[in-house]
Amino acid sequence: HMFQSGMNPLLGASFMASTMVIAVPSAIKTFNWLGTMWRGDIHFHTPMLNAMAFVGMFVIGGLSGVFLASTPVDVQLHDTYFVVAHIHYVLFGGSLFAIFAAITFWFPKMFGRMMNETLGKVHFALTFVFFNLVFFPMHRLGSNGMMRRISDPTQYEHLQAFQPTNRMISMWAFALFAAQLIFAFNFFWSLFRGKKAGPNPWRANTLEWSTPSPPPHGNFATTPVVYRGPYEYSSPESDEDYLPQDRPPAERPTPAPEPVPAGG
């Protein structure tokens, strides 16, 4: 917004450079997220699906933000639907998918029951599809000059050709809202009728998954002993793909002494 405020062009160039620099740490953390998945034994449960969607949507939102960080491009795109698409890919796709992942992941530890996996995947699929159908076409509308905060686009001749796209966006937006009713139903239904959760339904390594679900007062009956880091998956110490922090190291057999040669 500052690029269009009438500031000195030299000052605007400094803002442009500093804004583009934000892409560097954002790219680093994105590669870190992807690096944690590289060659991993990924289980596509509902929390993982939402977490992966969060990364993808955040990347799309970040790429569109690079365009808006450029002063010459922002002159055309400022205060258009392109900005609406960008901010929703970052905030809706980048936060709500992560929130859905977190709620589904921590639900058994908080309430002692599992959320329904089938409903969770249906909600994820519908939300992912409808979200992209709502916000991705806004890039095109904004690139063609459609302003945001506009009551009747048909009043503008250059926007009349884009009304079919605008109507479809509205339809998919209602569908996106309706899909969230599935999540709400799954949440409250699982509170009372969900499958009972054990201490570690996700086969995680960190200490909180060694307590009952939900944890009792004080969390741990006795102070746990930590033998390793929290993310040591695929450890050679375990035949399984996970190794909790409080599990004692496997006892290794004592090697037999080497035979002493005769006459030695």
ChimeraX attribute file (.defattr): number of C-alpha atoms within 10 A of each C-alpha:
attribute: neighborCount
match mode: 1-to-1
recipient: residues
	/A:1	11
	/A:2	11
	/A:3	21
	/A:4	12
	/A:5	8
	/A:6	8
	/A:7	10
	/A:8	9
	/A:9	11
	/A:10	9
	/A:11	10
	/A:12	18
	/A:13	15
	/A:14	11
	/A:15	17
	/A:16	19
	/A:17	13
	/A:18	12
	/A:19	15
	/A:20	16
	/A:21	13
	/A:22	14
	/A:23	15
	/A:24	10
	/A:25	10
	/A:26	14
	/A:27	14
	/A:28	11
	/A:29	11
	/A:30	15
	/A:31	13
	/A:32	12
	/A:33	14
	/A:34	12
	/A:35	11
	/A:36	9
	/A:37	12
	/A:38	10
	/A:39	7
	/A:40	11
	/A:41	10
	/A:42	9
	/A:43	10
	/A:44	11
	/A:45	16
	/A:46	24
	/A:47	25
	/A:48	17
	/A:49	20
	/A:50	28
	/A:51	20
	/A:52	19
	/A:53	20
	/A:54	25
	/A:55	21
	/A:56	16
	/A:57	24
	/A:58	24
	/A:59	19
	/A:60	17
	/A:61	23
	/A:62	21
	/A:63	15
	/A:64	18
	/A:65	22
	/A:66	18
	/A:67	17
	/A:68	24
	/A:69	21
	/A:70	18
	/A:71	21
	/A:72	13
	/A:73	13
	/A:74	19
	/A:75	13
	/A:76	15
	/A:77	21
	/A:78	21
	/A:79	18
	/A:80	22
	/A:81	24
	/A:82	30
	/A:83	24
	/A:84	17
	/A:85	25
	/A:86	26
	/A:87	19
	/A:88	19
	/A:89	27
	/A:90	22
	/A:91	15
	/A:92	20
	/A:93	27
	/A:94	23
	/A:95	18
	/A:96	17
	/A:97	25
	/A:98	21
	/A:99	17
	/A:100	20
	/A:101	24
	/A:102	15
	/A:103	15
	/A:104	24
	/A:105	19
	/A:106	15
	/A:107	20
	/A:108	26
	/A:109	22
	/A:110	13
	/A:111	18
	/A:112	22
	/A:113	21
	/A:114	24
	/A:115	28
	/A:116	18
	/A:117	14
	/A:118	12
	/A:119	16
	/A:120	22
	/A:121	18
	/A:122	15
	/A:123	23
	/A:124	24
	/A:125	16
	/A:126	16
	/A:127	22
	/A:128	20
	/A:129	13
	/A:130	20
	/A:131	22
	/A:132	18
	/A:133	18
	/A:134	22
	/A:135	23
	/A:136	19
	/A:137	17
	/A:138	23
	/A:139	19
	/A:140	16
	/A:141	21
	/A:142	21
	/A:143	17
	/A:144	17
	/A:145	17
	/A:146	23
	/A:147	20
	/A:148	16
	/A:149	10
	/A:150	10
	/A:151	8
	/A:152	9
	/A:153	18
	/A:154	13
	/A:155	10
	/A:156	10
	/A:157	8
	/A:158	12
	/A:159	17
	/A:160	14
	/A:161	12
	/A:162	15
	/A:163	13
	/A:164	10
	/A:165	15
	/A:166	17
	/A:167	11
	/A:168	13
	/A:169	21
	/A:170	14
	/A:171	14
	/A:172	18
	/A:173	17
	/A:174	12
	/A:175	17
	/A:176	21
	/A:177	13
	/A:178	14
	/A:179	19
	/A:180	15
	/A:181	12
	/A:182	16
	/A:183	22
	/A:184	12
	/A:185	12
	/A:186	22
	/A:187	20
	/A:188	12
	/A:189	13
	/A:190	20
	/A:191	18
	/A:192	12
	/A:193	13
	/A:194	18
	/A:195	14
	/A:196	17
	/A:197	19
	/A:198	18
	/A:199	19
	/A:200	19
	/A:201	15
	/A:202	16
	/A:203	14
	/A:204	20
	/A:205	22
	/A:206	18
	/A:207	16
	/A:208	16
	/A:209	20
	/A:210	21
	/A:211	17
	/A:212	17
	/A:213	22
	/A:214	18
	/A:215	18
	/A:216	10
	/A:217	7
	/A:218	8
	/A:219	14
	/A:220	14
	/A:221	10
	/A:222	7
	/A:223	8
	/A:224	13
	/A:225	11
	/A:226	14
	/A:227	12
	/A:228	16
	/A:229	13
	/A:230	15
	/A:231	14
	/A:232	17
	/A:233	18
	/A:234	14
	/A:235	12
	/A:236	10
	/A:237	14
	/A:238	13
	/A:239	9
	/A:240	11
	/A:241	15
	/A:242	17
	/A:243	25
	/A:244	23
	/A:245	23
	/A:246	17
	/A:247	14
	/A:248	12
	/A:249	12
	/A:250	8
	/A:251	7
	/A:252	7
	/A:253	6
	/A:254	6
	/A:255	6
	/A:256	6
	/A:257	6
	/A:258	6
	/A:259	6
	/A:260	7
	/A:261	6
	/A:262	5
	/A:263	4
	/A:264	4
